[in-house]
Amino acid sequence: MTLLEMTTSPVTASPMQPLMQPLSRALPTIIQGGMGVAVSSWQLARAVAQTGQLGVVSGTALDAVIARRLQDGDEGGDIRRALEHFPVPALADRILQKYFREGGRAPGIPYLPIAKLSQHPLVKSLELSVVANFAEVWLAKEGHDGLVGINFLEKVQLATPSAAYGAMLAGVDYVLMGAGIPAEIPALLNALARHEACALDLHVEGSSTRYSVEFDPDSLTGGGLPPLHRPRFLAIVAAHVLAVYLTREESTRPDGFVIEGPRAGGHNAPPRGRGALDEDGQPVYGPRDDADLAKVAAVGLPFWVAGGYGTPDRVADALALGAAGVQVGTLFALARESGLDDSLWAQVLGELEGSGLQIRTDPLASSTGFPFKVATLPGTLSDGDLYEQRPRLCDLGYLRVPYERTPGVLGYRCPAEPVATFVRKGGSAEEAAGRKCLCNALTANVGLGQTRRDGYAEVPLVTLGTDLAGVTALLAAHPAGWSAADAVAYLEG
């Protein structure tokens, strides 16, 4: 039986009705968060899925992640094993020939560059995106029948269609998306399940006309593939107002929500209101920033709550409020199966044990303009001196924003790139102040940071949620560290 036969329903889908997993399948109580760049690794998602809960891989920058793992020699042969099951072998072979290095790179040799995201990407870029997302999801699903999801950022629009298609070729069960208003994703998933050409409206700063990013699966694969499962879509939102808005039209209606509060790690929604900062320079959140869960429940779709729900008591609270369960990140980010670099993992646990770990909500760190949680750790970009020493450059560019240079012609800019370059593209020095290169820092978090020819090695930047009660309890019970299964068992009480 081929992979696509295994992931295709035996019921024939009509042209207007994509295939979907049976409604009778139980909803998970625990969703493991899709964190960072490859922190939510296939190993972590697989371990969680094997417990009967929803394991989630991070879909951010997987093209760079897979390309770099191959250049490091693909220890254990996992990626090559996954690509043996890719439904278009010639496409997978091109990726292997381009990036795989037997035994890995020689010391000091930089990773090969990959093309930055753009409105009209090269075919080779689309191929890498599809293959990479396929490989990560396939490995997470290998050898069990548990649920696996993938998490995308709405802010990274240019990557979404090809990345989602690659994940769907591997039979992904859930797609989750936050950091924006993911109104077009339900229709996108419907089209991709039928291998139809599709487009997403593209947010372009200063635009005088409408722009879109287009993707045609059949032109990439050659066509002829059977219909795919249409994964369930969970929109990650911070406000009940947005949940109500997304359910008004059938075309924008998700299959459920994750309601994420400001204590969650990674990106947070900006505070509602005037956006005041406290004496430590952190955004001030108040009662207006708490979603009205009764109004979310009234929408009639299942929802999970996130941000400060990493203990058994908080799971019970969520269920009592009508939620299907919780999404938890930090407990799993520090599990042994996470993709976090071993030295960083040990450093964070050491700081936790000594009660010295501090988490700040930095209003400037992310070029998206969203507040971003930063763990203050020596040797990372949370250190002001290391931040100042890093040369400002932009060679990955996932968080670049399109802007209109002239009608019909786009440019791309990021406030974390060199200030003079950003200003030349129409940005301001004030907007660039304090921005950190998350693309390079987050790849360094998982041991895939770039090494420059001048010897400079990228410095990590760790993000965690502010609620550390759960990880403190787990560390007390497991001083040498815990597994993903330990974390699930703890949350289940």
PyMOL commands that set and color helices and strands:
alter all, ss='L'
color gray80, all
select helices_A, chain A and resi 3-6+42-49+62-71+75-83+89-99+123-141+157-169+185-193+217-221+240-246+250-252+287-289+293-298+312-320+330-333+342-353+384-389+419-424+429-432+438-445+469-477+484-492
alter helices_A, ss='H'
color red, helices_A
select strands_A, chain A and resi 30-32+55-58+148-153+174-178+198-201+212-215+232-237+256-260+303-306+325-328+359-362+372-375+401-406+409-413
alter strands_A, ss='S'
color yellow, strands_A
deselect
rebuild
show_as cartoon
